[in-house]
Amino acid sequence: MTVANLITLLRFLLVPAVVFALLIGEMGWALAGFLVAGISDGVDGFVARHFDQRSELGAYLDPVADKLLLVSVFVMLGYMDELPLWLVIAAVSRDALIIGAVLLSTIMGNPVAMKPLMVSKANTAVQIVLAALVLAELTLDTAFGPARFILVIVSGLLTAASAAAYLVAWLRHMNGYGESENKTG
């Protein structure tokens, strides 16, 4: 197992630790775990690229670890009434729909490789900033003005846009548009 894969496994272990910290009201520990996971994601990517430790296992585990942590934190913050329920449902539903579409296309014999779209990367970045901001507000027992409200709205809009973009890409793939374009172009 590579060092990069070990770092990814650390992020998996941080998920229950962060959730537990939130459940028992240890906001500082939850924020610390969330930040360590974020930093370790960057370190993991650096190690994989610069020390030729990329692996097929890592290519699957890395985004799963990231998504598991972010979804878990979103669900917990929704449960704690720190994020609106509609946003939590939208974010989790989007991810479930993407996974369902990939599985369905595979079952139907037309597997699709879902590559991150720019709108999806922006969505994830805003969700990470939102989760970190809420955790920081809870840790410091303060509010950072309208930042949370703005991030909630932007996150909601990007979640909807990202879901729509993935749906369009998946439908195009399932209807064979991508294949015919690649054959002729």
Z-matrix of the N, CA and C atoms (Angstrom, degrees):
N
C 1 1.457
C 2 1.526 1 108.59
N 3 1.319 2 116.29 1 137.40
C 4 1.462 3 120.91 2 -177.45
C 5 1.528 4 110.92 3 -80.78
N 6 1.332 5 115.28 4 163.00
C 7 1.467 6 121.11 5 176.21
C 8 1.527 7 109.76 6 -61.37
N 9 1.333 8 116.67 7 -40.35
C 10 1.467 9 120.71 8 179.48
C 11 1.528 10 110.21 9 -60.46
N 12 1.338 11 117.88 10 -41.77
C 13 1.466 12 120.46 11 178.60
C 14 1.524 13 111.45 12 -67.09
N 15 1.315 14 117.59 13 -35.24
C 16 1.470 15 120.79 14 177.12
C 17 1.527 16 110.68 15 -64.71
N 18 1.330 17 116.31 16 -39.59
C 19 1.467 18 120.31 17 177.81
C 20 1.533 19 109.86 18 -64.43
N 21 1.329 20 116.32 19 -40.04
C 22 1.464 21 120.40 20 177.35
C 23 1.529 22 110.20 21 -62.47
N 24 1.323 23 117.00 22 -41.85
C 25 1.467 24 120.23 23 177.95
C 26 1.522 25 111.13 24 -62.59
N 27 1.331 26 117.03 25 -35.12
C 28 1.463 27 120.38 26 175.65
C 29 1.528 28 110.02 27 -59.08
N 30 1.335 29 116.69 28 -40.86
C 31 1.464 30 120.14 29 179.36
C 32 1.527 31 111.09 30 -63.99
N 33 1.338 32 116.78 31 -37.00
C 34 1.467 33 119.05 32 175.24
C 35 1.527 34 110.41 33 -61.50
N 36 1.329 35 117.17 34 -40.93
C 37 1.461 36 120.98 35 -179.51
C 38 1.528 37 112.19 36 -69.44
N 39 1.319 38 116.58 37 -26.43
C 40 1.458 39 120.08 38 178.76
C 41 1.531 40 112.40 39 -71.21
N 42 1.322 41 117.87 40 -24.39
C 43 1.468 42 120.52 41 -177.79
C 44 1.526 43 111.68 42 -58.90
N 45 1.344 44 119.33 43 -56.34
C 46 1.468 45 117.21 44 179.40
C 47 1.525 46 112.87 45 -64.58
N 48 1.338 47 117.12 46 -29.78
C 49 1.466 48 119.84 47 178.33
C 50 1.523 49 110.92 48 -66.14
N 51 1.320 50 117.58 49 -43.05
C 52 1.462 51 121.44 50 179.12
C 53 1.529 52 110.08 51 -67.10
N 54 1.320 53 116.90 52 -43.86
C 55 1.475 54 120.68 53 179.20
C 56 1.533 55 109.74 54 -61.70
N 57 1.333 56 116.86 55 -44.71
C 58 1.464 57 120.51 56 179.19
C 59 1.530 58 110.79 57 -61.37
N 60 1.328 59 116.44 58 -43.73
C 61 1.471 60 120.11 59 178.75
C 62 1.528 61 110.44 60 -59.39
N 63 1.317 62 117.36 61 -41.06
C 64 1.470 63 120.37 62 177.74
C 65 1.530 64 110.89 63 -65.95
N 66 1.323 65 116.63 64 -40.95
C 67 1.470 66 120.28 65 -179.41
C 68 1.522 67 112.70 66 -62.76
N 69 1.332 68 116.93 67 -35.26
C 70 1.466 69 119.10 68 -177.60
C 71 1.530 70 111.95 69 -96.90
N 72 1.335 71 116.75 70 5.65
C 73 1.460 72 120.26 71 174.66
C 74 1.516 73 115.42 72 81.20
N 75 1.318 74 116.93 73 17.95
C 76 1.469 75 120.99 74 177.85
C 77 1.533 76 108.98 75 -92.55
N 78 1.330 77 115.09 76 76.88
C 79 1.467 78 120.76 77 -173.32
C 80 1.530 79 112.57 78 -64.58
N 81 1.320 80 116.40 79 -36.06
C 82 1.468 81 119.64 80 178.82
C 83 1.516 82 111.63 81 -61.80
N 84 1.337 83 116.17 82 -42.75
C 85 1.468 84 120.45 83 178.41
C 86 1.521 85 110.56 84 -67.47
N 87 1.323 86 116.86 85 -38.27
C 88 1.465 87 120.34 86 178.23
C 89 1.528 88 110.44 87 -63.03
N 90 1.328 89 116.04 88 -45.25
C 91 1.468 90 120.12 89 178.12
C 92 1.524 91 110.56 90 -63.33
N 93 1.327 92 116.77 91 -43.21
C 94 1.472 93 120.55 92 179.81
C 95 1.529 94 110.54 93 -61.13
N 96 1.330 95 116.84 94 -45.05
C 97 1.464 96 120.18 95 179.09
C 98 1.514 97 111.89 96 -63.07
N 99 1.327 98 116.22 97 -40.45
C 100 1.460 99 121.19 98 178.78
C 101 1.533 100 110.38 99 -63.78
N 102 1.327 101 116.71 100 -43.43
C 103 1.465 102 120.71 101 179.31
C 104 1.522 103 111.93 102 -68.09
N 105 1.331 104 117.24 103 -40.34
C 106 1.473 105 120.46 104 177.43
C 107 1.521 106 109.74 105 -61.80
N 108 1.330 107 116.86 106 -41.60
C 109 1.466 108 120.29 107 177.90
C 110 1.525 109 110.74 108 -61.27
N 111 1.328 110 116.57 109 -43.03
C 112 1.459 111 120.10 110 178.93
C 113 1.516 112 112.93 111 -63.96
N 114 1.323 113 115.73 112 -44.22
C 115 1.466 114 119.95 113 178.56
C 116 1.524 115 110.59 114 -65.61
N 117 1.340 116 116.37 115 -41.53
C 118 1.463 117 119.27 116 -179.16
C 119 1.528 118 111.36 117 -66.12
N 120 1.337 119 117.39 118 -28.95
C 121 1.463 120 120.31 119 175.78
C 122 1.522 121 110.01 120 -63.07
N 123 1.330 122 116.13 121 -43.69
C 124 1.465 123 119.65 122 177.47
C 125 1.520 124 112.11 123 -65.32
N 126 1.326 125 116.87 124 -42.08
C 127 1.465 126 121.50 125 179.24
C 128 1.524 127 110.09 126 -64.10
N 129 1.308 128 115.89 127 -43.71
C 130 1.464 129 122.29 128 178.98
C 131 1.533 130 110.21 129 -56.96
N 132 1.332 131 116.46 130 -48.30
C 133 1.465 132 120.42 131 179.28
C 134 1.519 133 112.15 132 -63.26
N 135 1.340 134 116.41 133 -41.33
C 136 1.468 135 121.03 134 178.82
C 137 1.524 136 110.48 135 -62.03
N 138 1.326 137 116.11 136 -46.98
C 139 1.470 138 120.66 137 -179.02
C 140 1.528 139 110.25 138 -62.86
N 141 1.322 140 116.63 139 -44.69
C 142 1.463 141 120.44 140 -178.72
C 143 1.530 142 111.38 141 -60.93
N 144 1.342 143 116.46 142 -43.06
C 145 1.467 144 120.26 143 -177.49
C 146 1.528 145 113.13 144 -75.67
N 147 1.314 146 116.46 145 -47.33
C 148 1.463 147 119.75 146 -171.39
C 149 1.520 148 114.41 147 -85.15
N 150 1.309 149 118.25 148 -15.71
C 151 1.457 150 120.63 149 179.96
C 152 1.528 151 110.72 150 -120.01
N 153 1.335 152 114.91 151 21.38
C 154 1.460 153 122.54 152 176.28
C 155 1.529 154 111.79 153 48.23
N 156 1.332 155 115.09 154 51.83
C 157 1.463 156 120.31 155 179.55
C 158 1.526 157 111.40 156 -114.20
N 159 1.307 158 115.93 157 25.98
C 160 1.459 159 119.18 158 175.95
C 161 1.522 160 108.06 159 -70.03
N 162 1.321 161 115.16 160 142.39
C 163 1.460 162 119.08 161 178.22
C 164 1.520 163 108.51 162 -145.51
N 165 1.325 164 115.14 163 159.11
C 166 1.461 165 119.75 164 177.87
C 167 1.528 166 109.54 165 -64.84
N 168 1.332 167 116.33 166 -39.74
C 169 1.460 168 120.49 167 177.97
C 170 1.528 169 110.50 168 -60.62
N 171 1.316 170 116.38 169 -46.25
C 172 1.461 171 121.29 170 179.18
C 173 1.519 172 112.34 171 -62.40
N 174 1.333 173 116.44 172 -36.68
C 175 1.465 174 120.82 173 179.91
C 176 1.526 175 111.15 174 -63.45
N 177 1.332 176 117.22 175 -29.53
C 178 1.461 177 120.92 176 176.94
C 179 1.525 178 111.79 177 -86.96
N 180 1.336 179 115.94 178 -45.06
C 181 1.465 180 119.83 179 -173.96
C 182 1.528 181 113.27 180 -69.66
N 183 1.325 182 117.88 181 -37.34
C 184 1.463 183 121.21 182 -175.14
C 185 1.531 184 112.62 183 -57.34
N 186 1.333 185 119.21 184 -54.49
C 187 1.474 186 117.75 185 179.96
C 188 1.528 187 112.57 186 -68.14
N 189 1.335 188 117.67 187 -29.20
C 190 1.463 189 119.91 188 178.25
C 191 1.527 190 109.73 189 -66.42
N 192 1.331 191 116.98 190 -43.15
C 193 1.469 192 120.76 191 178.66
C 194 1.523 193 110.74 192 -61.80
N 195 1.320 194 116.67 193 -44.25
C 196 1.468 195 121.11 194 179.28
C 197 1.524 196 110.82 195 -61.02
N 198 1.327 197 115.83 196 -48.14
C 199 1.464 198 120.55 197 -176.02
C 200 1.522 199 110.72 198 -68.07
N 201 1.335 200 117.44 199 -38.99
C 202 1.457 201 121.26 200 179.47
C 203 1.530 202 111.09 201 -61.08
N 204 1.327 203 116.19 202 -43.27
C 205 1.461 204 119.67 203 179.04
C 206 1.525 205 110.59 204 -65.97
N 207 1.314 206 117.44 205 -47.96
C 208 1.459 207 120.68 206 -176.74
C 209 1.530 208 111.41 207 -64.21
N 210 1.320 209 117.34 208 -44.51
C 211 1.465 210 120.55 209 179.45
C 212 1.533 211 110.05 210 -64.78
N 213 1.329 212 117.00 211 -41.93
C 214 1.469 213 120.26 212 179.43
C 215 1.520 214 111.51 213 -61.68
N 216 1.318 215 116.62 214 -43.44
C 217 1.466 216 120.34 215 179.35
C 218 1.526 217 110.02 216 -66.68
N 219 1.325 218 117.45 217 -42.37
C 220 1.463 219 120.49 218 178.02
C 221 1.526 220 110.86 219 -60.10
N 222 1.324 221 116.95 220 -45.95
C 223 1.470 222 120.83 221 -179.72
C 224 1.533 223 109.95 222 -62.15
N 225 1.316 224 116.97 223 -44.25
C 226 1.466 225 120.31 224 179.91
C 227 1.528 226 111.13 225 -64.36
N 228 1.329 227 117.34 226 -42.87
C 229 1.465 228 119.95 227 179.64
C 230 1.528 229 110.97 228 -67.20
N 231 1.326 230 117.16 229 -31.76
C 232 1.466 231 120.51 230 173.50
C 233 1.521 232 110.64 231 -68.09
N 234 1.325 233 116.67 232 -43.75
C 235 1.460 234 121.94 233 177.95
C 236 1.526 235 111.35 234 -59.94
N 237 1.324 236 115.94 235 -34.92
C 238 1.467 237 121.67 236 -179.41
C 239 1.535 238 111.81 237 -84.46
N 240 1.327 239 117.73 238 3.98
C 241 1.469 240 123.56 239 -177.21
C 242 1.528 241 112.89 240 62.26
N 243 1.307 242 116.12 241 30.00
C 244 1.465 243 120.80 242 176.99
C 245 1.523 244 111.63 243 -98.21
N 246 1.314 245 117.27 244 -18.04
C 247 1.466 246 123.04 245 172.43
C 248 1.523 247 107.34 246 -126.70
N 249 1.333 248 117.11 247 145.52
C 250 1.466 249 118.99 248 179.51
C 251 1.535 250 111.25 249 -65.41
N 252 1.315 251 114.76 250 141.10
C 253 1.458 252 120.91 251 -178.35
C 254 1.534 253 111.49 252 -57.79
N 255 1.339 254 117.61 253 -38.23
C 256 1.462 255 120.29 254 -178.72
C 257 1.531 256 111.35 255 -60.87
N 258 1.340 257 116.73 256 -36.53
C 259 1.466 258 119.99 257 -179.77
C 260 1.520 259 110.65 258 -70.91
N 261 1.320 260 116.63 259 -42.63
C 262 1.468 261 120.54 260 178.78
C 263 1.526 262 109.86 261 -61.56
N 264 1.335 263 116.74 262 -46.07
C 265 1.464 264 120.44 263 179.47
C 266 1.529 265 110.46 264 -62.48
N 267 1.323 266 117.60 265 -42.66
C 268 1.470 267 120.84 266 179.84
C 269 1.526 268 111.05 267 -62.83
N 270 1.328 269 117.26 268 -45.58
C 271 1.465 270 121.04 269 -177.77
C 272 1.529 271 111.11 270 -65.25
N 273 1.318 272 116.76 271 -46.13
C 274 1.470 273 120.32 272 -179.01
C 275 1.529 274 110.14 273 -68.58
N 276 1.323 275 117.46 274 -40.82
C 277 1.466 276 120.93 275 179.90
C 278 1.519 277 111.30 276 -63.65
N 279 1.307 278 117.25 277 -40.88
C 280 1.470 279 120.99 278 178.15
C 281 1.514 280 110.05 279 -57.80
N 282 1.334 281 116.86 280 -48.07
C 283 1.458 282 120.38 281 -179.33
C 284 1.523 283 111.20 282 -64.51
N 285 1.329 284 117.15 283 -40.76
C 286 1.469 285 121.05 284 179.33
C 287 1.530 286 110.54 285 -64.72
N 288 1.330 287 117.08 286 -39.32
C 289 1.462 288 120.32 287 179.02
C 290 1.528 289 111.55 288 -66.24
N 291 1.312 290 117.25 289 -38.50
C 292 1.469 291 120.34 290 178.27
C 293 1.522 292 109.89 291 -64.49
N 294 1.330 293 116.59 292 -46.85
C 295 1.469 294 120.26 293 178.97
C 296 1.527 295 109.99 294 -61.78
N 297 1.332 296 116.65 295 -43.90
C 298 1.460 297 120.69 296 178.65
C 299 1.517 298 112.61 297 -60.78
N 300 1.331 299 116.90 298 -40.55
C 301 1.468 300 120.74 299 179.79
C 302 1.520 301 111.22 300 -65.61
N 303 1.334 302 116.47 301 -41.23
C 304 1.469 303 120.16 302 178.57
C 305 1.527 304 110.05 303 -64.09
N 306 1.331 305 116.57 304 -44.61
C 307 1.461 306 120.09 305 179.34
C 308 1.527 307 111.53 306 -64.66
N 309 1.325 308 117.04 307 -44.07
C 310 1.462 309 120.91 308 -179.55
C 311 1.528 310 111.01 309 -62.22
N 312 1.314 311 117.06 310 -44.63
C 313 1.469 312 119.06 311 -179.71
C 314 1.526 313 110.80 312 -64.27
N 315 1.327 314 117.66 313 -34.25
C 316 1.457 315 121.31 314 177.88
C 317 1.530 316 109.98 315 -68.40
N 318 1.326 317 117.02 316 -45.05
C 319 1.466 318 121.68 317 178.86
C 320 1.527 319 110.25 318 -61.11
N 321 1.326 320 116.28 319 -36.25
C 322 1.463 321 120.63 320 -178.76
C 323 1.530 322 112.17 321 -80.77
N 324 1.325 323 117.84 322 3.78
C 325 1.458 324 121.23 323 177.35
C 326 1.512 325 114.09 324 77.87
N 327 1.320 326 116.89 325 18.51
C 328 1.454 327 121.14 326 179.43
C 329 1.530 328 108.71 327 -131.93
N 330 1.351 329 116.58 328 62.73
C 331 1.467 330 119.39 329 -174.29
C 332 1.523 331 112.13 330 -58.94
N 333 1.313 332 114.04 331 144.90
C 334 1.457 333 120.97 332 -178.74
C 335 1.528 334 108.32 333 -120.81
N 336 1.305 335 115.06 334 135.98
C 337 1.465 336 120.34 335 174.12
C 338 1.523 337 106.59 336 -94.95
N 339 1.313 338 116.24 337 107.14
C 340 1.462 339 120.48 338 -177.94
C 341 1.524 340 108.80 339 -82.74
N 342 1.307 341 115.30 340 110.67
C 343 1.457 342 120.75 341 177.44
C 344 1.524 343 108.38 342 -96.48
N 345 1.343 344 116.54 343 141.81
C 346 1.472 345 118.23 344 -179.65
C 347 1.531 346 111.29 345 -60.82
N 348 1.313 347 116.10 346 129.33
C 349 1.461 348 121.96 347 176.27
C 350 1.528 349 108.40 348 -88.46
N 351 1.315 350 117.61 349 158.89
C 352 1.473 351 121.05 350 179.90
C 353 1.527 352 111.52 351 -58.92
N 354 1.333 353 117.35 352 -40.36
C 355 1.463 354 120.27 353 179.62
C 356 1.529 355 109.86 354 -64.46
N 357 1.326 356 116.35 355 -33.77
C 358 1.459 357 120.54 356 178.50
C 359 1.533 358 111.19 357 -70.40
N 360 1.325 359 116.16 358 -39.84
C 361 1.471 360 119.68 359 177.02
C 362 1.526 361 110.45 360 -64.23
N 363 1.327 362 116.43 361 -41.00
C 364 1.470 363 120.24 362 177.22
C 365 1.522 364 110.19 363 -64.25
N 366 1.325 365 116.80 364 -41.58
C 367 1.455 366 121.88 365 178.58
C 368 1.529 367 110.66 366 -59.56
N 369 1.316 368 116.40 367 -48.57
C 370 1.465 369 120.67 368 -179.73
C 371 1.527 370 110.71 369 -62.24
N 372 1.317 371 116.90 370 -42.22
C 373 1.467 372 120.27 371 179.64
C 374 1.528 373 110.96 372 -61.30
N 375 1.324 374 117.15 373 -44.56
C 376 1.470 375 120.75 374 179.84
C 377 1.524 376 110.13 375 -66.05
N 378 1.336 377 117.39 376 -40.32
C 379 1.464 378 120.08 377 178.20
C 380 1.531 379 111.18 378 -62.80
N 381 1.312 380 117.44 379 -40.34
C 382 1.472 381 121.10 380 178.60
C 383 1.520 382 110.17 381 -63.78
N 384 1.339 383 116.40 382 -46.32
C 385 1.467 384 120.37 383 179.38
C 386 1.523 385 110.04 384 -62.07
N 387 1.333 386 116.98 385 -42.40
C 388 1.463 387 121.21 386 179.22
C 389 1.525 388 110.83 387 -61.48
N 390 1.323 389 117.05 388 -48.45
C 391 1.471 390 120.34 389 -179.78
C 392 1.527 391 110.66 390 -61.81
N 393 1.331 392 117.19 391 -43.81
C 394 1.472 393 120.71 392 179.32
C 395 1.526 394 110.88 393 -63.87
N 396 1.326 395 116.85 394 -41.31
C 397 1.462 396 120.65 395 179.70
C 398 1.526 397 111.11 396 -62.89
N 399 1.345 398 116.65 397 -46.21
C 400 1.465 399 119.87 398 -179.97
C 401 1.525 400 109.91 399 -63.48
N 402 1.318 401 117.60 400 -43.26
C 403 1.466 402 120.51 401 177.93
C 404 1.527 403 110.91 402 -62.54
N 405 1.325 404 117.05 403 -39.29
C 406 1.475 405 120.65 404 178.03
C 407 1.526 406 110.29 405 -66.41
N 408 1.339 407 117.46 406 -42.62
C 409 1.467 408 120.09 407 177.77
C 410 1.526 409 110.95 408 -59.89
N 411 1.322 410 116.30 409 -43.02
C 412 1.465 411 120.64 410 179.80
C 413 1.530 412 111.26 411 -67.22
N 414 1.325 413 116.36 412 -39.51
C 415 1.466 414 121.10 413 -179.79
C 416 1.524 415 110.97 414 -66.17
N 417 1.334 416 115.84 415 -44.29
C 418 1.468 417 121.10 416 -175.25
C 419 1.527 418 112.34 417 -90.11
N 420 1.334 419 116.88 418 -2.87
C 421 1.457 420 122.52 419 -178.47
C 422 1.531 421 111.27 420 52.11
N 423 1.332 422 114.14 421 51.90
C 424 1.461 423 121.06 422 -178.61
C 425 1.521 424 108.98 423 -146.17
N 426 1.307 425 116.49 424 174.91
C 427 1.465 426 122.07 425 174.52
C 428 1.522 427 107.92 426 -127.91
N 429 1.316 428 115.41 427 140.58
C 430 1.461 429 120.85 428 -179.56
C 431 1.522 430 110.36 429 -98.35
N 432 1.320 431 116.13 430 57.23
C 433 1.465 432 121.60 431 177.39
C 434 1.516 433 112.02 432 58.56
N 435 1.337 434 116.11 433 -141.87
C 436 1.475 435 119.67 434 -177.03
C 437 1.528 436 113.26 435 -83.03
N 438 1.324 437 118.37 436 7.47
C 439 1.471 438 121.28 437 -174.83
C 440 1.527 439 112.28 438 -56.98
N 441 1.339 440 116.98 439 -44.19
C 442 1.462 441 119.40 440 -178.08
C 443 1.530 442 110.38 441 -63.46
N 444 1.318 443 117.22 442 -46.73
C 445 1.460 444 121.03 443 -179.56
C 446 1.534 445 110.65 444 -58.85
N 447 1.319 446 116.38 445 -45.95
C 448 1.468 447 120.78 446 -179.57
C 449 1.524 448 110.52 447 -62.33
N 450 1.342 449 117.24 448 -44.93
C 451 1.462 450 120.65 449 179.91
C 452 1.527 451 112.08 450 -65.25
N 453 1.327 452 117.34 451 -35.20
C 454 1.470 453 120.64 452 177.14
C 455 1.529 454 109.60 453 -62.58
N 456 1.317 455 116.82 454 -46.61
C 457 1.477 456 120.66 455 -179.24
C 458 1.527 457 110.44 456 -64.87
N 459 1.328 458 117.34 457 -47.53
C 460 1.471 459 121.06 458 -179.84
C 461 1.530 460 109.97 459 -62.00
N 462 1.336 461 116.63 460 -42.33
C 463 1.462 462 120.61 461 178.74
C 464 1.526 463 110.88 462 -62.27
N 465 1.309 464 117.12 463 -42.44
C 466 1.460 465 120.48 464 178.15
C 467 1.522 466 112.14 465 -61.84
N 468 1.325 467 116.29 466 -45.00
C 469 1.464 468 120.30 467 179.23
C 470 1.530 469 111.91 468 -64.82
N 471 1.334 470 116.36 469 -43.43
C 472 1.463 471 119.99 470 179.49
C 473 1.530 472 111.89 471 -68.61
N 474 1.317 473 116.98 472 -34.43
C 475 1.472 474 120.29 473 177.05
C 476 1.529 475 109.52 474 -62.47
N 477 1.322 476 116.65 475 -46.17
C 478 1.472 477 120.88 476 178.89
C 479 1.534 478 110.68 477 -64.47
N 480 1.316 479 116.92 478 -44.10
C 481 1.471 480 120.67 479 -179.64
C 482 1.523 481 110.94 480 -64.47
N 483 1.319 482 116.48 481 -41.16
C 484 1.459 483 121.00 482 179.73
C 485 1.527 484 110.73 483 -65.49
N 486 1.327 485 117.35 484 -45.02
C 487 1.469 486 120.65 485 178.15
C 488 1.534 487 110.18 486 -59.34
N 489 1.321 488 116.63 487 -44.02
C 490 1.467 489 120.40 488 179.91
C 491 1.528 490 111.20 489 -64.35
N 492 1.325 491 117.30 490 -41.85
C 493 1.468 492 120.91 491 -179.43
C 494 1.527 493 111.02 492 -64.48
N 495 1.341 494 116.72 493 -42.43
C 496 1.462 495 119.51 494 177.84
C 497 1.529 496 111.17 495 -66.38
N 498 1.334 497 116.90 496 -38.37
C 499 1.461 498 119.99 497 178.59
C 500 1.523 499 110.47 498 -62.37
N 501 1.317 500 117.36 499 -44.69
C 502 1.467 501 121.16 500 178.64
C 503 1.526 502 110.29 501 -62.11
N 504 1.336 503 117.22 502 -45.77
C 505 1.471 504 120.87 503 179.71
C 506 1.526 505 110.62 504 -61.57
N 507 1.331 506 116.76 505 -41.88
C 508 1.464 507 120.75 506 -178.91
C 509 1.533 508 110.33 507 -66.94
N 510 1.333 509 116.87 508 -44.41
C 511 1.466 510 119.88 509 179.40
C 512 1.527 511 111.05 510 -62.72
N 513 1.310 512 117.00 511 -40.57
C 514 1.470 513 120.39 512 177.27
C 515 1.528 514 110.10 513 -61.40
N 516 1.315 515 116.14 514 -44.14
C 517 1.462 516 120.50 515 178.78
C 518 1.531 517 110.57 516 -61.79
N 519 1.324 518 116.53 517 -47.96
C 520 1.463 519 120.51 518 -176.72
C 521 1.530 520 111.80 519 -65.83
N 522 1.328 521 116.94 520 -26.84
C 523 1.468 522 120.86 521 177.76
C 524 1.522 523 112.34 522 -89.81
N 525 1.329 524 117.23 523 0.83
C 526 1.459 525 121.54 524 174.60
C 527 1.512 526 115.59 525 83.48
N 528 1.336 527 118.48 526 10.92
C 529 1.465 528 119.35 527 -178.14
C 530 1.517 529 112.19 528 -65.85
N 531 1.305 530 118.00 529 -42.75
C 532 1.467 531 120.62 530 -178.87
C 533 1.511 532 112.42 531 -63.44
N 534 1.354 533 116.44 532 -37.29
C 535 1.463 534 120.45 533 -178.20
C 536 1.525 535 111.65 534 -69.15
N 537 1.325 536 117.34 535 -44.27
C 538 1.467 537 119.78 536 -178.05
C 539 1.529 538 110.95 537 -68.39
N 540 1.337 539 116.48 538 -34.52
C 541 1.465 540 119.23 539 177.84
C 542 1.517 541 110.36 540 -66.25
N 543 1.344 542 117.40 541 -39.75
C 544 1.459 543 120.59 542 -179.39
C 545 1.530 544 111.35 543 -68.85
N 546 1.317 545 118.94 544 -32.66
C 547 1.461 546 122.39 545 -178.10
C 548 1.526 547 111.28 546 -73.63
N 549 1.323 548 116.41 547 -34.37
C 550 1.468 549 118.56 548 -176.68
C 551 1.517 550 111.90 549 -94.16
N 552 1.326 551 117.23 550 -22.04
C 553 1.453 552 119.50 551 -174.04
C 554 1.427 553 110.55 552 -105.37
